[in-house]
Amino acid sequence: MEAEITSKVLDILVEFAKVSMYHDDKTFAVEILALALQYPMRVETLQEAEQMYSDLETELCPRVIFDAREQSERITLEDMVTRILAQDIE
């Protein structure tokens, strides 16, 4: 059951990264994806996350990518969900 919940959370995080990209918050999107890609996920979600991450790697400066990777080693999925829920959504 926990694996199923984690899978759904990852699906939602990847969708939220997509929304962040749409709102031109690519730094936050790459932070979400760097974390999400550390977890096993459904094949479709994985493919989408990898493609978006790859696209962002070409668009953002290497330091932003590096920082996102570093952060992904220090926080958990729960931390990221809490961070997202704490944001003001316009």
N, C-alpha and C positions, 0 to 999 in steps of 0.2 A: 504494500500500500504506500509506503514511504517513497519508493522508486517512482510510482505513478504520480504522486504529488510533485515530486522533484521534476519529473518530465513536464508536467503542466506548468510549473513555475518557469522552467526554461523556455517553453513555448511563449509564455507571456513576456518574459524578459526580451526575447528576440523581437517580438512585436513592438515592445516599448522602444527598443533600439531603433527600429524602423521609423517610429513616430518621432523620435529625437532627431534622426537624420532629416526627416521631412521639415522639422522646425529649425533646421540648420544648427542643431546642437551636436555636431559630429564628435566632439570630444567626449561628451557623456555617452554617446552611442558606442564609441570604441571601448570605453570603460566597461559598459554593460557586456559587450561581446567578449572582451578579453576574459572576464570572469565566467561567463556562460560556457565558453569553449573549453573550460577546464573540467566540465562535467559530461557524463554520457547523456546523450539526448536522442530523440527520434531522428532517423536518417534525413527526413525532409527538413527538419529544423536545423540540423547540423549543416546541411548543404547551404541553406539560406544564410545561416550565421557566418559560415566560412566565406561565402561570397561577399557579404556586406563588410566583413572585417578586411578582406583583401582589398576591396574598393577603398575603404578608409585608409588603409596603409599607403595607398598611392596619393591620397588627397591631403593627409595630415603630415605635419613635420615628424621626423623620427622620434623626437623627444616626447611628444604626446603619446605615441605608441608605446614607447619605453615606460613612461609613467603609468599608463593603463595596465601594462603587464605587471609592473611592480605592485600596483595597488591590488590587482587580482590575486596576488599571493598572500595578501594581508587580510582580506575581508572574505566574508561568507556570502552565500546566496541570501541568507536572512538579512545581513547587513545591507545588501544592495536593495532588497525589497523595501526595507525600512527607509532607506535614502529616497527611493522613488516615491513612496507614500508621503514623505515629509515635504515634497516639492509642491509649490503652488503651480497648478496646471491652469494655463490660460485658455 
